[in-house]
Amino acid sequence: QVQLVESGGGLVQAGGSLRLSCAASGRTFSGYTMGWFRQAPGKEREFVGAIRWIIGSPYYVDSVKGRFTISRDNAKNTMYLQMNSLKPEDTGVYYCAADSDPWSISRSEKTYEYWGQGTQVTVSS
């Protein structure tokens, strides 16, 4: 069992930056692919990006590519989402999730077995 806790959300003006953290506990998240999702008001939850356990570049959806950076510190059981040049359309609840498949990145939330409770990000115009 893996417990995930997000932190770092808040209110920021457009063009600003935030850094989200996702801390895992219960068991090491070694071997897990870790993903970020977000859900805007009135919309379905969408995939933002993910990073595999094995060495490789993170994957991002086009809407955040070049602005968001995913990283992980396996020694600290923590994943990060650095968000720069934030836009109002980035507003939403951000969730981290864990997938026990270390080899592939899935955009489907159904693939991820463990979820955090979410952290609110609000970008004002």
Disulfide bonds with the S-S distance in Angstrom:
Cys22-Cys96 2.08
